[in-house]
Amino acid sequence: MALREALANAFCHRDYSIGGGSVGVAIHQDRLEITSSGTLHFGLTAEKLFEPHESLPWNPLIAHVFYRRGIIETWGAAR
């Protein structure tokens, strides 16, 4: 479930305006790393990720498809 959540976040929050961008998955002996092109946006900082915050995906169309398929529950609300 955690892997599914991490991958869904990587795809929904990837900055698709970056040409050649991607979501990457690297499997190491002691960890799994998921990377996504782009930076935090809409004034979000790494510190604010630990506080309740609004989820604003870069591409709401992808988030909507993930929602309709049951991959994510919702977006846009503070946690």
C-alpha positions in Angstrom: 0.0 0.0 0.0 2.8 2.4 0.8 4.5 1.8 -2.6 1.2 2.3 -4.4 0.7 5.6 -2.5 4.2 6.8 -3.2 3.9 6.0 -7.0 0.5 7.6 -7.2 1.9 10.8 -5.6 4.9 10.8 -7.9 2.7 10.6 -11.0 0.1 13.1 -9.8 2.6 15.7 -8.5 5.2 15.4 -11.3 5.8 18.6 -13.2 4.7 17.6 -16.8 5.9 21.0 -18.2 9.5 19.7 -17.9 10.5 18.2 -21.2 12.0 14.8 -20.8 10.9 14.6 -17.2 10.0 11.3 -15.6 9.2 9.3 -12.6 12.1 7.1 -11.6 12.2 4.0 -9.4 15.5 2.7 -8.1 15.8 -0.5 -6.2 18.7 -0.8 -3.8 19.7 -3.5 -1.4 18.5 -1.6 1.6 15.9 0.9 0.2 13.6 1.9 -2.7 13.8 5.4 -4.1 11.1 7.1 -6.1 12.0 10.4 -7.9 9.7 12.7 -9.8 10.7 15.6 -12.1 10.0 19.1 -10.7 10.1 21.0 -7.5 7.6 21.8 -4.8 5.2 24.5 -5.9 2.4 26.8 -4.8 4.6 28.0 -1.9 5.0 24.5 -0.4 8.2 23.8 1.5 9.7 20.6 2.8 8.8 21.7 6.3 5.2 22.3 5.4 4.8 18.7 4.1 4.7 17.7 7.8 1.8 20.0 8.5 -1.8 19.8 7.2 -1.7 21.3 3.7 -3.7 21.4 0.5 -2.9 18.9 -2.2 -2.6 20.7 -5.5 -1.4 18.3 -8.2 0.5 19.7 -11.2 -1.8 17.8 -13.4 -5.4 17.6 -12.1 -6.5 15.5 -15.1 -4.1 12.7 -14.1 -5.3 13.0 -10.5 -8.9 12.8 -11.6 -8.2 9.6 -13.6 -6.4 8.1 -10.5 -9.4 9.1 -8.4 -12.0 7.6 -10.8 -9.9 4.3 -10.9 -9.8 4.2 -7.1 -6.0 4.7 -6.9 -6.4 7.8 -4.8 -9.3 8.7 -2.5 -9.4 12.5 -3.1 -7.2 15.5 -3.5 -7.4 19.2 -2.7 -8.3 18.9 1.0 -5.9 19.5 3.9 -5.0 16.3 5.7 
